[in-house]
Amino acid sequence: MAKKKGEKYECPECGLIVIIEDDGCECTECDVVCCSVPMEMIAQKKPAKKAAAKKVPAKKPKAAPKKAAKKPVAKKKK
């Protein structure tokens, strides 16, 4: 299989990492070699999904406090 742009390869001997910059050619398969050993493709991680924004219900504006109705004051009888 031809090498694809963005694939990463690591040398098992020295740890050098190579990223393929161009799409591979369509001719015969070849290996990426370092330290006289074929490099191994690094398993690529899938892009992490961004956490969905937590939906918080909008707060209703506070109503002005109601004034308590004044009770009629009973007049004391003398």
PyMOL Python script that loads the backbone (N, CA, C, O; Angstrom):
from pymol import cmd

cmd.read_pdbstr("""\
ATOM      1  N   MET A   1       0.846  -1.172   0.000  1.00  0.00           N
ATOM      2  CA  MET A   1       0.000   0.000   0.000  1.00  0.00           C
ATOM      3  C   MET A   1       0.896   1.241   0.000  1.00  0.00           C
ATOM      4  O   MET A   1       1.902   1.293   0.708  1.00  0.00           O
ATOM      5  N   ALA A   2       0.526   2.212  -0.784  1.00  0.00           N
ATOM      6  CA  ALA A   2       1.327   3.434  -0.903  1.00  0.00           C
ATOM      7  C   ALA A   2       1.222   4.252   0.379  1.00  0.00           C
ATOM      8  O   ALA A   2       0.204   4.224   1.070  1.00  0.00           O
ATOM      9  N   LYS A   3       2.274   4.967   0.677  1.00  0.00           N
ATOM     10  CA  LYS A   3       2.295   5.839   1.850  1.00  0.00           C
ATOM     11  C   LYS A   3       1.360   7.015   1.589  1.00  0.00           C
ATOM     12  O   LYS A   3       1.272   7.515   0.468  1.00  0.00           O
ATOM     13  N   LYS A   4       0.665   7.449   2.636  1.00  0.00           N
ATOM     14  CA  LYS A   4      -0.279   8.551   2.494  1.00  0.00           C
ATOM     15  C   LYS A   4       0.186   9.750   3.295  1.00  0.00           C
ATOM     16  O   LYS A   4       0.851   9.614   4.322  1.00  0.00           O
ATOM     17  N   LYS A   5      -0.172  10.914   2.814  1.00  0.00           N
ATOM     18  CA  LYS A   5       0.193  12.161   3.471  1.00  0.00           C
ATOM     19  C   LYS A   5      -0.330  12.155   4.911  1.00  0.00           C
ATOM     20  O   LYS A   5      -1.488  11.823   5.162  1.00  0.00           O
ATOM     21  N   GLY A   6       0.548  12.529   5.853  1.00  0.00           N
ATOM     22  CA  GLY A   6       0.170  12.615   7.253  1.00  0.00           C
ATOM     23  C   GLY A   6       0.495  11.382   8.071  1.00  0.00           C
ATOM     24  O   GLY A   6       0.445  11.436   9.300  1.00  0.00           O
ATOM     25  N   GLU A   7       0.833  10.252   7.419  1.00  0.00           N
ATOM     26  CA  GLU A   7       1.186   9.046   8.168  1.00  0.00           C
ATOM     27  C   GLU A   7       2.506   9.276   8.901  1.00  0.00           C
ATOM     28  O   GLU A   7       3.383   9.986   8.409  1.00  0.00           O
ATOM     29  N   LYS A   8       2.639   8.666  10.084  1.00  0.00           N
ATOM     30  CA  LYS A   8       3.849   8.808  10.889  1.00  0.00           C
ATOM     31  C   LYS A   8       4.542   7.453  10.997  1.00  0.00           C
ATOM     32  O   LYS A   8       3.902   6.421  11.197  1.00  0.00           O
ATOM     33  N   TYR A   9       5.863   7.484  10.859  1.00  0.00           N
ATOM     34  CA  TYR A   9       6.679   6.277  10.958  1.00  0.00           C
ATOM     35  C   TYR A   9       7.780   6.520  11.981  1.00  0.00           C
ATOM     36  O   TYR A   9       8.322   7.621  12.074  1.00  0.00           O
ATOM     37  N   GLU A  10       8.111   5.467  12.759  1.00  0.00           N
ATOM     38  CA  GLU A  10       9.148   5.574  13.780  1.00  0.00           C
ATOM     39  C   GLU A  10      10.188   4.483  13.566  1.00  0.00           C
ATOM     40  O   GLU A  10       9.859   3.339  13.254  1.00  0.00           O
ATOM     41  N   CYS A  11      11.448   4.864  13.740  1.00  0.00           N
ATOM     42  CA  CYS A  11      12.540   3.919  13.617  1.00  0.00           C
ATOM     43  C   CYS A  11      12.623   3.099  14.912  1.00  0.00           C
ATOM     44  O   CYS A  11      12.716   3.675  15.996  1.00  0.00           O
ATOM     45  N   PRO A  12      12.592   1.760  14.811  1.00  0.00           N
ATOM     46  CA  PRO A  12      12.673   0.938  16.013  1.00  0.00           C
ATOM     47  C   PRO A  12      14.063   0.959  16.658  1.00  0.00           C
ATOM     48  O   PRO A  12      14.216   0.551  17.809  1.00  0.00           O
ATOM     49  N   GLU A  13      15.074   1.430  15.925  1.00  0.00           N
ATOM     50  CA  GLU A  13      16.444   1.461  16.440  1.00  0.00           C
ATOM     51  C   GLU A  13      16.751   2.763  17.181  1.00  0.00           C
ATOM     52  O   GLU A  13      17.200   2.730  18.327  1.00  0.00           O
ATOM     53  N   CYS A  14      16.513   3.903  16.538  1.00  0.00           N
ATOM     54  CA  CYS A  14      16.921   5.186  17.127  1.00  0.00           C
ATOM     55  C   CYS A  14      15.749   6.052  17.583  1.00  0.00           C
ATOM     56  O   CYS A  14      15.964   7.042  18.283  1.00  0.00           O
ATOM     57  N   GLY A  15      14.511   5.706  17.207  1.00  0.00           N
ATOM     58  CA  GLY A  15      13.343   6.458  17.645  1.00  0.00           C
ATOM     59  C   GLY A  15      12.988   7.654  16.773  1.00  0.00           C
ATOM     60  O   GLY A  15      12.063   8.399  17.099  1.00  0.00           O
ATOM     61  N   LEU A  16      13.708   7.852  15.665  1.00  0.00           N
ATOM     62  CA  LEU A  16      13.414   8.956  14.759  1.00  0.00           C
ATOM     63  C   LEU A  16      11.987   8.814  14.241  1.00  0.00           C
ATOM     64  O   LEU A  16      11.559   7.719  13.874  1.00  0.00           O
ATOM     65  N   ILE A  17      11.254   9.926  14.213  1.00  0.00           N
ATOM     66  CA  ILE A  17       9.883   9.911  13.700  1.00  0.00           C
ATOM     67  C   ILE A  17       9.837  10.715  12.408  1.00  0.00           C
ATOM     68  O   ILE A  17      10.375  11.820  12.326  1.00  0.00           O
ATOM     69  N   VAL A  18       9.185  10.141  11.401  1.00  0.00           N
ATOM     70  CA  VAL A  18       9.056  10.764  10.080  1.00  0.00           C
ATOM     71  C   VAL A  18       7.571  10.893   9.766  1.00  0.00           C
ATOM     72  O   VAL A  18       6.802   9.954   9.972  1.00  0.00           O
ATOM     73  N   ILE A  19       7.171  12.063   9.266  1.00  0.00           N
ATOM     74  CA  ILE A  19       5.797  12.294   8.828  1.00  0.00           C
ATOM     75  C   ILE A  19       5.806  12.444   7.321  1.00  0.00           C
ATOM     76  O   ILE A  19       6.579  13.238   6.785  1.00  0.00           O
ATOM     77  N   ILE A  20       4.967  11.700   6.631  1.00  0.00           N
ATOM     78  CA  ILE A  20       4.892  11.744   5.170  1.00  0.00           C
ATOM     79  C   ILE A  20       4.241  13.070   4.768  1.00  0.00           C
ATOM     80  O   ILE A  20       3.139  13.389   5.213  1.00  0.00           O
ATOM     81  N   GLU A  21       4.929  13.834   3.928  1.00  0.00           N
ATOM     82  CA  GLU A  21       4.459  15.155   3.498  1.00  0.00           C
ATOM     83  C   GLU A  21       3.685  15.119   2.188  1.00  0.00           C
ATOM     84  O   GLU A  21       2.796  15.945   1.983  1.00  0.00           O
ATOM     85  N   ASP A  22       4.002  14.180   1.295  1.00  0.00           N
ATOM     86  CA  ASP A  22       3.329  14.094   0.001  1.00  0.00           C
ATOM     87  C   ASP A  22       2.668  12.731  -0.122  1.00  0.00           C
ATOM     88  O   ASP A  22       3.116  11.751   0.475  1.00  0.00           O
ATOM     89  N   ASP A  23       1.594  12.683  -0.908  1.00  0.00           N
ATOM     90  CA  ASP A  23       0.973  11.394  -1.177  1.00  0.00           C
ATOM     91  C   ASP A  23       1.969  10.525  -1.922  1.00  0.00           C
ATOM     92  O   ASP A  23       2.735  11.008  -2.756  1.00  0.00           O
ATOM     93  N   GLY A  24       1.948   9.236  -1.612  1.00  0.00           N
ATOM     94  CA  GLY A  24       2.884   8.304  -2.231  1.00  0.00           C
ATOM     95  C   GLY A  24       2.623   8.118  -3.710  1.00  0.00           C
ATOM     96  O   GLY A  24       1.536   8.405  -4.210  1.00  0.00           O
ATOM     97  N   CYS A  25       3.629   7.637  -4.392  1.00  0.00           N
ATOM     98  CA  CYS A  25       3.470   7.369  -5.824  1.00  0.00           C
ATOM     99  C   CYS A  25       2.689   6.074  -6.009  1.00  0.00           C
ATOM    100  O   CYS A  25       2.466   5.345  -5.042  1.00  0.00           O
ATOM    101  N   GLU A  26       2.289   5.790  -7.189  1.00  0.00           N
ATOM    102  CA  GLU A  26       1.488   4.612  -7.482  1.00  0.00           C
ATOM    103  C   GLU A  26       2.341   3.454  -8.005  1.00  0.00           C
ATOM    104  O   GLU A  26       1.800   2.458  -8.485  1.00  0.00           O
ATOM    105  N   CYS A  27       3.650   3.574  -7.917  1.00  0.00           N
ATOM    106  CA  CYS A  27       4.510   2.488  -8.396  1.00  0.00           C
ATOM    107  C   CYS A  27       4.658   1.421  -7.308  1.00  0.00           C
ATOM    108  O   CYS A  27       3.881   1.397  -6.354  1.00  0.00           O
ATOM    109  N   THR A  28       5.625   0.564  -7.445  1.00  0.00           N
ATOM    110  CA  THR A  28       5.787  -0.539  -6.503  1.00  0.00           C
ATOM    111  C   THR A  28       5.989  -0.034  -5.078  1.00  0.00           C
ATOM    112  O   THR A  28       6.503   1.060  -4.841  1.00  0.00           O
ATOM    113  N   GLU A  29       5.573  -0.857  -4.164  1.00  0.00           N
ATOM    114  CA  GLU A  29       5.664  -0.522  -2.740  1.00  0.00           C
ATOM    115  C   GLU A  29       7.120  -0.457  -2.295  1.00  0.00           C
ATOM    116  O   GLU A  29       7.950  -1.263  -2.713  1.00  0.00           O
ATOM    117  N   CYS A  30       7.410   0.510  -1.447  1.00  0.00           N
ATOM    118  CA  CYS A  30       8.746   0.611  -0.886  1.00  0.00           C
ATOM    119  C   CYS A  30       8.618   0.948   0.595  1.00  0.00           C
ATOM    120  O   CYS A  30       7.566   1.411   1.035  1.00  0.00           O
ATOM    121  N   ASP A  31       9.664   0.724   1.358  1.00  0.00           N
ATOM    122  CA  ASP A  31       9.656   1.006   2.786  1.00  0.00           C
ATOM    123  C   ASP A  31      10.405   2.295   3.074  1.00  0.00           C
ATOM    124  O   ASP A  31      11.289   2.704   2.321  1.00  0.00           O
ATOM    125  N   VAL A  32      10.030   2.925   4.183  1.00  0.00           N
ATOM    126  CA  VAL A  32      10.785   4.044   4.691  1.00  0.00           C
ATOM    127  C   VAL A  32      11.822   3.404   5.603  1.00  0.00           C
ATOM    128  O   VAL A  32      11.481   2.663   6.525  1.00  0.00           O
ATOM    129  N   VAL A  33      13.099   3.698   5.335  1.00  0.00           N
ATOM    130  CA  VAL A  33      14.173   2.998   6.033  1.00  0.00           C
ATOM    131  C   VAL A  33      15.028   3.982   6.834  1.00  0.00           C
ATOM    132  O   VAL A  33      15.327   5.083   6.373  1.00  0.00           O
ATOM    133  N   CYS A  34      15.414   3.563   8.042  1.00  0.00           N
ATOM    134  CA  CYS A  34      16.319   4.324   8.893  1.00  0.00           C
ATOM    135  C   CYS A  34      17.168   3.293   9.636  1.00  0.00           C
ATOM    136  O   CYS A  34      16.650   2.246  10.022  1.00  0.00           O
ATOM    137  N   CYS A  35      18.426   3.556   9.841  1.00  0.00           N
ATOM    138  CA  CYS A  35      19.337   2.636  10.543  1.00  0.00           C
ATOM    139  C   CYS A  35      19.341   1.255   9.878  1.00  0.00           C
ATOM    140  O   CYS A  35      19.495   0.232  10.547  1.00  0.00           O
ATOM    141  N   SER A  36      19.170   1.243   8.552  1.00  0.00           N
ATOM    142  CA  SER A  36      19.139   0.011   7.747  1.00  0.00           C
ATOM    143  C   SER A  36      17.994  -0.924   8.132  1.00  0.00           C
ATOM    144  O   SER A  36      18.056  -2.127   7.876  1.00  0.00           O
ATOM    145  N   VAL A  37      16.937  -0.362   8.755  1.00  0.00           N
ATOM    146  CA  VAL A  37      15.774  -1.151   9.182  1.00  0.00           C
ATOM    147  C   VAL A  37      14.515  -0.426   8.707  1.00  0.00           C
ATOM    148  O   VAL A  37      14.437   0.798   8.808  1.00  0.00           O
ATOM    149  N   PRO A  38      13.520  -1.168   8.185  1.00  0.00           N
ATOM    150  CA  PRO A  38      12.270  -0.501   7.800  1.00  0.00           C
ATOM    151  C   PRO A  38      11.603   0.154   9.021  1.00  0.00           C
ATOM    152  O   PRO A  38      11.529  -0.440  10.097  1.00  0.00           O
ATOM    153  N   MET A  39      11.126   1.373   8.830  1.00  0.00           N
ATOM    154  CA  MET A  39      10.452   2.086   9.909  1.00  0.00           C
ATOM    155  C   MET A  39       9.045   1.531  10.086  1.00  0.00           C
ATOM    156  O   MET A  39       8.433   1.040   9.138  1.00  0.00           O
ATOM    157  N   GLU A  40       8.545   1.617  11.311  1.00  0.00           N
ATOM    158  CA  GLU A  40       7.222   1.093  11.636  1.00  0.00           C
ATOM    159  C   GLU A  40       6.218   2.242  11.710  1.00  0.00           C
ATOM    160  O   GLU A  40       6.503   3.301  12.270  1.00  0.00           O
ATOM    161  N   MET A  41       5.029   2.008  11.129  1.00  0.00           N
ATOM    162  CA  MET A  41       4.012   3.045  11.161  1.00  0.00           C
ATOM    163  C   MET A  41       3.459   3.162  12.586  1.00  0.00           C
ATOM    164  O   MET A  41       3.169   2.159  13.237  1.00  0.00           O
ATOM    165  N   ILE A  42       3.321   4.398  13.051  1.00  0.00           N
ATOM    166  CA  ILE A  42       2.766   4.674  14.376  1.00  0.00           C
ATOM    167  C   ILE A  42       1.254   4.708  14.238  1.00  0.00           C
ATOM    168  O   ILE A  42       0.718   5.348  13.333  1.00  0.00           O
ATOM    169  N   ALA A  43       0.572   4.017  15.141  1.00  0.00           N
ATOM    170  CA  ALA A  43      -0.893   4.018  15.118  1.00  0.00           C
ATOM    171  C   ALA A  43      -1.371   5.441  15.341  1.00  0.00           C
ATOM    172  O   ALA A  43      -0.956   6.107  16.290  1.00  0.00           O
ATOM    173  N   GLN A  44      -2.241   5.897  14.465  1.00  0.00           N
ATOM    174  CA  GLN A  44      -2.715   7.274  14.551  1.00  0.00           C
ATOM    175  C   GLN A  44      -3.963   7.322  15.420  1.00  0.00           C
ATOM    176  O   GLN A  44      -4.861   6.491  15.292  1.00  0.00           O
ATOM    177  N   LYS A  45      -4.001   8.303  16.300  1.00  0.00           N
ATOM    178  CA  LYS A  45      -5.157   8.490  17.167  1.00  0.00           C
ATOM    179  C   LYS A  45      -6.242   9.216  16.393  1.00  0.00           C
ATOM    180  O   LYS A  45      -5.970  10.085  15.566  1.00  0.00           O
ATOM    181  N   LYS A  46      -7.468   8.840  16.681  1.00  0.00           N
ATOM    182  CA  LYS A  46      -8.591   9.554  16.075  1.00  0.00           C
ATOM    183  C   LYS A  46      -8.709  10.900  16.767  1.00  0.00           C
ATOM    184  O   LYS A  46      -8.458  11.007  17.967  1.00  0.00           O
ATOM    185  N   PRO A  47      -9.088  11.927  16.020  1.00  0.00           N
ATOM    186  CA  PRO A  47      -9.226  13.239  16.652  1.00  0.00           C
ATOM    187  C   PRO A  47     -10.234  13.174  17.795  1.00  0.00           C
ATOM    188  O   PRO A  47     -11.309  12.590  17.658  1.00  0.00           O
ATOM    189  N   ALA A  48      -9.879  13.770  18.904  1.00  0.00           N
ATOM    190  CA  ALA A  48     -10.761  13.782  20.066  1.00  0.00           C
ATOM    191  C   ALA A  48     -11.981  14.645  19.773  1.00  0.00           C
ATOM    192  O   ALA A  48     -11.885  15.721  19.183  1.00  0.00           O
ATOM    193  N   LYS A  49     -13.120  14.140  20.203  1.00  0.00           N
ATOM    194  CA  LYS A  49     -14.338  14.919  20.014  1.00  0.00           C
ATOM    195  C   LYS A  49     -14.367  15.989  21.077  1.00  0.00           C
ATOM    196  O   LYS A  49     -14.066  15.739  22.244  1.00  0.00           O
ATOM    197  N   LYS A  50     -14.727  17.165  20.667  1.00  0.00           N
ATOM    198  CA  LYS A  50     -14.837  18.253  21.623  1.00  0.00           C
ATOM    199  C   LYS A  50     -16.060  18.009  22.490  1.00  0.00           C
ATOM    200  O   LYS A  50     -17.114  17.593  22.009  1.00  0.00           O
ATOM    201  N   ALA A  51     -15.898  18.270  23.753  1.00  0.00           N
ATOM    202  CA  ALA A  51     -17.013  18.093  24.686  1.00  0.00           C
ATOM    203  C   ALA A  51     -18.128  19.060  24.307  1.00  0.00           C
ATOM    204  O   ALA A  51     -17.901  20.244  24.058  1.00  0.00           O
ATOM    205  N   ALA A  52     -19.322  18.521  24.274  1.00  0.00           N
ATOM    206  CA  ALA A  52     -20.469  19.366  23.934  1.00  0.00           C
ATOM    207  C   ALA A  52     -20.668  20.386  25.039  1.00  0.00           C
ATOM    208  O   ALA A  52     -20.544  20.079  26.225  1.00  0.00           O
ATOM    209  N   ALA A  53     -20.971  21.577  24.633  1.00  0.00           N
ATOM    210  CA  ALA A  53     -21.194  22.639  25.612  1.00  0.00           C
ATOM    211  C   ALA A  53     -22.407  22.275  26.452  1.00  0.00           C
ATOM    212  O   ALA A  53     -23.450  21.876  25.933  1.00  0.00           O
ATOM    213  N   LYS A  54     -22.249  22.421  27.745  1.00  0.00           N
ATOM    214  CA  LYS A  54     -23.336  22.085  28.648  1.00  0.00           C
ATOM    215  C   LYS A  54     -24.419  23.144  28.511  1.00  0.00           C
ATOM    216  O   LYS A  54     -24.168  24.338  28.670  1.00  0.00           O
ATOM    217  N   LYS A  55     -25.627  22.684  28.213  1.00  0.00           N
ATOM    218  CA  LYS A  55     -26.729  23.623  28.037  1.00  0.00           C
ATOM    219  C   LYS A  55     -27.336  23.919  29.394  1.00  0.00           C
ATOM    220  O   LYS A  55     -27.810  23.027  30.098  1.00  0.00           O
ATOM    221  N   VAL A  56     -27.310  25.176  29.734  1.00  0.00           N
ATOM    222  CA  VAL A  56     -27.878  25.631  31.004  1.00  0.00           C
ATOM    223  C   VAL A  56     -29.066  26.514  30.665  1.00  0.00           C
ATOM    224  O   VAL A  56     -28.938  27.461  29.888  1.00  0.00           O
ATOM    225  N   PRO A  57     -30.217  26.210  31.242  1.00  0.00           N
ATOM    226  CA  PRO A  57     -31.373  27.056  30.923  1.00  0.00           C
ATOM    227  C   PRO A  57     -31.121  28.486  31.371  1.00  0.00           C
ATOM    228  O   PRO A  57     -30.517  28.738  32.413  1.00  0.00           O
ATOM    229  N   ALA A  58     -31.595  29.403  30.563  1.00  0.00           N
ATOM    230  CA  ALA A  58     -31.411  30.818  30.869  1.00  0.00           C
ATOM    231  C   ALA A  58     -32.214  31.162  32.113  1.00  0.00           C
ATOM    232  O   ALA A  58     -33.340  30.698  32.292  1.00  0.00           O
ATOM    233  N   LYS A  59     -31.617  31.981  32.970  1.00  0.00           N
ATOM    234  CA  LYS A  59     -32.309  32.386  34.185  1.00  0.00           C
ATOM    235  C   LYS A  59     -33.296  33.494  33.845  1.00  0.00           C
ATOM    236  O   LYS A  59     -33.011  34.401  33.063  1.00  0.00           O
ATOM    237  N   LYS A  60     -34.455  33.386  34.458  1.00  0.00           N
ATOM    238  CA  LYS A  60     -35.460  34.430  34.255  1.00  0.00           C
ATOM    239  C   LYS A  60     -35.075  35.613  35.129  1.00  0.00           C
ATOM    240  O   LYS A  60     -34.598  35.431  36.249  1.00  0.00           O
ATOM    241  N   PRO A  61     -35.278  36.814  34.627  1.00  0.00           N
ATOM    242  CA  PRO A  61     -34.957  37.966  35.463  1.00  0.00           C
ATOM    243  C   PRO A  61     -35.848  37.962  36.705  1.00  0.00           C
ATOM    244  O   PRO A  61     -37.032  37.630  36.639  1.00  0.00           O
ATOM    245  N   LYS A  62     -35.257  38.335  37.830  1.00  0.00           N
ATOM    246  CA  LYS A  62     -36.030  38.349  39.070  1.00  0.00           C
ATOM    247  C   LYS A  62     -37.044  39.476  39.022  1.00  0.00           C
ATOM    248  O   LYS A  62     -36.742  40.605  38.637  1.00  0.00           O
ATOM    249  N   ALA A  63     -38.253  39.132  39.423  1.00  0.00           N
ATOM    250  CA  ALA A  63     -39.311  40.144  39.467  1.00  0.00           C
ATOM    251  C   ALA A  63     -39.087  40.998  40.710  1.00  0.00           C
ATOM    252  O   ALA A  63     -38.543  40.534  41.712  1.00  0.00           O
ATOM    253  N   ALA A  64     -39.507  42.222  40.625  1.00  0.00           N
ATOM    254  CA  ALA A  64     -39.382  43.115  41.774  1.00  0.00           C
ATOM    255  C   ALA A  64     -40.188  42.520  42.915  1.00  0.00           C
ATOM    256  O   ALA A  64     -41.303  42.039  42.711  1.00  0.00           O
ATOM    257  N   PRO A  65     -39.625  42.554  44.112  1.00  0.00           N
ATOM    258  CA  PRO A  65     -40.373  41.962  45.232  1.00  0.00           C
ATOM    259  C   PRO A  65     -41.700  42.678  45.430  1.00  0.00           C
ATOM    260  O   PRO A  65     -41.797  43.902  45.346  1.00  0.00           O
ATOM    261  N   LYS A  66     -42.701  41.880  45.692  1.00  0.00           N
ATOM    262  CA  LYS A  66     -44.035  42.461  45.895  1.00  0.00           C
ATOM    263  C   LYS A  66     -44.087  43.088  47.286  1.00  0.00           C
ATOM    264  O   LYS A  66     -43.584  42.534  48.263  1.00  0.00           O
ATOM    265  N   LYS A  67     -44.700  44.236  47.337  1.00  0.00           N
ATOM    266  CA  LYS A  67     -44.855  44.892  48.630  1.00  0.00           C
ATOM    267  C   LYS A  67     -46.056  44.269  49.316  1.00  0.00           C
ATOM    268  O   LYS A  67     -47.120  44.104  48.720  1.00  0.00           O
ATOM    269  N   ALA A  68     -45.865  43.932  50.558  1.00  0.00           N
ATOM    270  CA  ALA A  68     -46.959  43.338  51.320  1.00  0.00           C
ATOM    271  C   ALA A  68     -48.035  44.400  51.556  1.00  0.00           C
ATOM    272  O   ALA A  68     -47.743  45.553  51.874  1.00  0.00           O
ATOM    273  N   ALA A  69     -49.242  43.987  51.394  1.00  0.00           N
ATOM    274  CA  ALA A  69     -50.352  44.921  51.618  1.00  0.00           C
ATOM    275  C   ALA A  69     -50.396  45.247  53.103  1.00  0.00           C
ATOM    276  O   ALA A  69     -50.308  44.360  53.951  1.00  0.00           O
ATOM    277  N   LYS A  70     -50.531  46.501  53.395  1.00  0.00           N
ATOM    278  CA  LYS A  70     -50.572  46.909  54.787  1.00  0.00           C
ATOM    279  C   LYS A  70     -51.936  46.543  55.358  1.00  0.00           C
ATOM    280  O   LYS A  70     -52.986  46.798  54.769  1.00  0.00           O
ATOM    281  N   LYS A  71     -51.862  45.936  56.528  1.00  0.00           N
ATOM    282  CA  LYS A  71     -53.103  45.597  57.196  1.00  0.00           C
ATOM    283  C   LYS A  71     -53.606  46.855  57.908  1.00  0.00           C
ATOM    284  O   LYS A  71     -52.819  47.623  58.462  1.00  0.00           O
ATOM    285  N   PRO A  72     -54.882  47.046  57.886  1.00  0.00           N
ATOM    286  CA  PRO A  72     -55.412  48.201  58.604  1.00  0.00           C
ATOM    287  C   PRO A  72     -55.133  48.026  60.108  1.00  0.00           C
ATOM    288  O   PRO A  72     -55.368  46.968  60.693  1.00  0.00           O
ATOM    289  N   VAL A  73     -54.645  49.066  60.673  1.00  0.00           N
ATOM    290  CA  VAL A  73     -54.330  49.020  62.100  1.00  0.00           C
ATOM    291  C   VAL A  73     -55.601  49.307  62.866  1.00  0.00           C
ATOM    292  O   VAL A  73     -56.284  50.305  62.639  1.00  0.00           O
ATOM    293  N   ALA A  74     -55.892  48.416  63.764  1.00  0.00           N
ATOM    294  CA  ALA A  74     -57.093  48.607  64.561  1.00  0.00           C
ATOM    295  C   ALA A  74     -56.822  49.683  65.606  1.00  0.00           C
ATOM    296  O   ALA A  74     -55.809  49.657  66.305  1.00  0.00           O
ATOM    297  N   LYS A  75     -57.710  50.587  65.691  1.00  0.00           N
ATOM    298  CA  LYS A  75     -57.545  51.655  66.660  1.00  0.00           C
ATOM    299  C   LYS A  75     -58.027  51.145  68.023  1.00  0.00           C
ATOM    300  O   LYS A  75     -59.048  50.468  68.148  1.00  0.00           O
ATOM    301  N   LYS A  76     -57.268  51.496  68.988  1.00  0.00           N
ATOM    302  CA  LYS A  76     -57.622  51.085  70.346  1.00  0.00           C
ATOM    303  C   LYS A  76     -58.771  51.958  70.840  1.00  0.00           C
ATOM    304  O   LYS A  76     -58.790  53.171  70.631  1.00  0.00           O
ATOM    305  N   LYS A  77     -59.697  51.330  71.479  1.00  0.00           N
ATOM    306  CA  LYS A  77     -60.835  52.058  72.039  1.00  0.00           C
ATOM    307  C   LYS A  77     -60.465  52.476  73.454  1.00  0.00           C
ATOM    308  O   LYS A  77     -59.872  51.718  74.222  1.00  0.00           O
ATOM    309  N   LYS A  78     -60.826  53.667  73.757  1.00  0.00           N
ATOM    310  CA  LYS A  78     -60.547  54.169  75.108  1.00  0.00           C
ATOM    311  C   LYS A  78     -61.712  54.051  75.982  1.00  0.00           C
ATOM    312  O   LYS A  78     -61.647  54.427  77.152  1.00  0.00           O
TER     313      LYS A  78
END
""", "prot")
cmd.dss("prot")
cmd.show_as("cartoon", "prot")
cmd.util.cbc("prot")
cmd.orient("prot")
